Amino acid sequence: MSLSAKCLLIVNPRSGTSAKERIVKLASDELTSAGISVETVMTERPGHATQLAAAAAADGVDIVVAMGGDGTVNETARALCNSSSTLGIIPMGSGNGLARHLSIPMDPAKAIGIIKSGRTEQCDYCTVNDRPFFCTFGMGFDAAVSGRFATRPNHRGLVNYLRSAIEELICFEAEEYTISCENETLTERAFLIACCNASQYGNNAFIAPNASIKDGLMDITVVHSGTLLRQALNGIDIMLGAIRDGARVHTFRSERVVIDRSKPGLVHIDGDPAHMGQRLVVRCHTGGLGVFSPGEIKVKPVFTPLGIK
């Protein structure tokens, strides 16, 4: 890393803990001690991180650090794709999916140390109808849960996410989708469809345990519709990192997939709910984002189901 490197530290003041001011100072002091010129800016509204990061990339800033949750990381990263600026992450959210996949420590001091080390990974990013995502895009149950969870802005965290999931599970109705990939087409009444650049949603809930953010491909997970018990079992598999191809789940890899559904509706993009149209074109873009990271996480299931080696 150049001793004359410039860094923009983008801080979401609404994420994390009351100790944020101390962590901001720690980041600034530690990076400055490494010969990096640091400017700190607080975000003021949704989308502000994207504007700040885009201006920094245009000005040739070497390092742009996102200090916040998955939303802040997504907003920052989308402005850095195919630029010369490298993304740093100081995770301060409830899920921290991209940080966890890239083995970035949840301890802020250690995460800052990763940036100081100068080690980077050149990562893929994905788009759905040209809108970027970095971990997962999905529809069906996980999108419905994201929508319900978003109605509790003052009650974040894993416990409230699980509460939202249980409430949604009781009333959720699956939809029919047509999934087109290369020369194959699948029509399926699905509980959920997840297009995964990285292995997890966040909180180490692995929807695609074998996904790599550097292979130029998405891992697509289709969870079939079924009984309430079947869906509960799928949820347990996700939390244990044991979800796999089988009677309940179909997985495949592709650089591009087109998903058609009967009507526009809810989706999630890196965990944030959004409304999109009937046709969804999802693509993987190879190696377009540089990120400070010690390397991808290697997922090992908590247990290995009988008969699976």
N, C-alpha and C positions, 0 to 999 in steps of 0.2 A: 504494500500500500504506500502510495506517495506521501512524503512528509508534508506536502502542500495540499493534501486532499481537503475538499470542502464537503461539509455534511449539513443537511437539513433534517432536524428532528421534529417530526410532526406528532403532536400529542393530542389525544382525545381526552378532554378534561372530565368527560362523563363516565369513562370506563375505569376499572381498577379500584384502588383503595384510597383512603385518606393520606397514605404515605406517598402519593404520586409526586408531590413537590420535591421530596427527598430523592426520589428515583430520577426525576428530571435533572436535578443538580448532579447526581452521581454520574449519569450518562454524559452530561456535558463535561464534567471534570475529567472523567476517564478517557474520553475520546480526545479532549484537548491535550491531555498528557501524552497521547500517542502522536501528537503533531498534527491533529485534524482540526480544522477551523469549523466550529459548530454554531449554527443558528437554530433557535428553537421557536416554533410557532404553534399556538393552540388552535385547534379547529373550532369553528363557530356554528356550523350547520351541516346537515347532510350534504355530501358531495364536495365539501370544502377541501378535504384531504386530496382529492383528485386534482383540484385546481392548483393547490400548492405544489404537489408532486410534479405536475405537468410543467409548471413554470420553472421548477428546479431542473428538470431534465433538459428543458430548452436552453437553460443557462449553463449547462454542462456541469452541474453539481455532481460530484463523484458518488456520494452516498446519500440516500434518502431513507431515514429510519421511521418506521411506523410504530408508535407506542400507543397501544390500545388493543381492542378485540378484533375478531374476524372481520367485522365491517370496516374498521379503519385500515386493516391490512389490505382488504380487497380494494378499497377506494384508492389507496396509495399505489398498490402494485399495478393496477390497470393503466396508470399514467406512465409507468416505467417500461412497459413492454416494448421490446425492440429499440431501446435507448441504451446509451452508454452508462447510465446511472445504475448503481447496484442497491438493491433493497436490503435494509436491515430491519429486524423485527425484535421489539421488546414486548413480549406478550403480556397483556393486562386484561384480557377478556375472560369470559366464562368457558369458552370452548377451545379457542386457540388451535384450530385444526391444522393450518399450514405450518405453524411453528412446531407443533408436535410431530408432524410428518417429517419435518426437516431436522429433527433431533435438537431443536433450539430449547434450551432449558427454560422452565417456568420461573426460575429464580432470576430477577432482573439483573443482578450483578453478573451472573454467569452468562446471561444473554448478551449483555454489553461486552463481555469478554470474547464472545464469538465474533462480534464485529471487529474488535481490536485485533483479533488473530489474523484477519484478512483472508480467511479461507472462504471460498465461494462455490456455489453450485450453479450451473447453467440449466435452468428449469423450463419445462414446457408450461404453456398456459392454454386455456380453452376458451371458446366463445359459444354462446347460445344466441342465435339470431344477432350475431356480432357484438353481444354484450359479454365482457370477459368474466371468467371465474378461474379459481386456482386450486380449489379442493374438489367440491362437488356441486353438481346441478341436479335437481330432481323434481319429480312430480308424483302426486299420489299422497300416500300417508305422511311421508316426511315433510312435504310441502304444507299439508294441512296442520301438522304439529307446529311448524315454524310460524304459520299464520296465527295460530292460537297463542303461542308463546309471545308473539310480538304485541299482543293486547295486554301484556303484563310488563310494561317497561320499567316499573319500579320494583319488580320482583324477579330479578334475573337469577342465573345460577342453575346448577344441575338439578336440584330438587324441584324447582318450578318447571324445568323442562320435562322431567319425568312425569310430573303432575299433568302437564299439557298433553303428553303422549297417552297417558291412561284415559283422560277425558275424551280424547279424539278417537281412541281405539274403540270405545263403546258405541259410537255413532257413525263411524267412518263407512262409506260405501265406495267400493272399487269402481274404476272406469275401464273402458276398453281402449286399447292403443294399438296402432300399427307402427312397427319399428322397422325401418329400412336401413340396411347396412351392406354396402358393396352390392353383391348380387343376391342377397338374402332378404326376405321379408317375413316378419313375425307379427301375427295379430294375437293379442293377449289381453285378457281381463286381469289387470295387474294391481296388486296392493301398492307397489311403488316401483318406480324406475329411477335409478341413480346413475348418472354419467360422471365418472370419477377420474380426475387427474391425479389426486392423492388418495391415500388409503382410508381416510376417516372423515367423519363429520366434525369431530372435535371431542374433547374429553375422553380420547382413546376409544370411541365407539366406531369400530372398523366396518365400514360397509363394503370395502374392496381391499381386503388384507394384502393382496399381492400387487396392488397398483404401484407403479413407479412414476415419478414426476419427470423422468428423464428418458423415457422410452419412445416418445413420439406417438403414443397411443392412449386412448381412454379405456378404462375398465368399466363396462356397462353391466350393472346388476339389475336383473328383473326379478322381483319377488312376486310370486303368483298369488292371486286372490285365494282366500280360504276361510276356514272357520276362525273364530275368535282365539281359540287355543293355538291354532297354527300360527297366527300372527304374533301372539305372545312369545311363542318359541323362536320365531324369527328375530324378535327384539332381543331375546337373551343371547342368541348367536352373535348378533352385532356387537353387543356389549362385551362378549368374551373373545371377539376376534376370530370366531369359528364359523362364520357364514361361508358357504361353499356351494358349488354346483350340486344339484340333486333334485329331489322330487318337488321341493318348495321353491327352489331358486335356480335361475338360469343366468350364467355369466359369459361374457365374451369380450373381445378387445377389438377396437376399431379406431381409425383416425377420424372418421366422419360417420355420423348417424343422423337420420331424419325420423322424427317422431310425430305422428299425426294423431289427433284426438277429436272427439265429436264437437267440442266447443272450446272457446278460450277459457282460461281459468288460472288457478293459483299454481305457482312453481316456487322453488327456492333456489337462490343463487348464493353459494357459500353460506347457507343457513339463513339468509335474509329473504322473507317472502316478497313475491312480485307477481303481477298479473301479466300473462303473455298469451299469444294467439293459439290457433288450432294447430299450426305447423311449426315445429321447432327444429332448427338445423343446428347441430352441435358439432364443433370441430376442435381438434387438438392442433396447436401450433408449436412446432418443435423448437426448444432451446431459446425462447424469446425473452427470458427474464433471468437476470443474475441476482442471486440471493446469498447473503452471508449465512453459512450453514456448515456444520461438521459432517453432514451426510444424511441420507435418508434413513428413517427408522426401519428396522427389520421386525416384522410382526410375527410373533409366535402365539398361537392360541393358548388361552389359559389352560385348556385341556384338549386332548385329541379324542374326538368321538370314536367309539368302538368300530373297528373295521376300516378306519382311515389311517393310512400311514404317511 
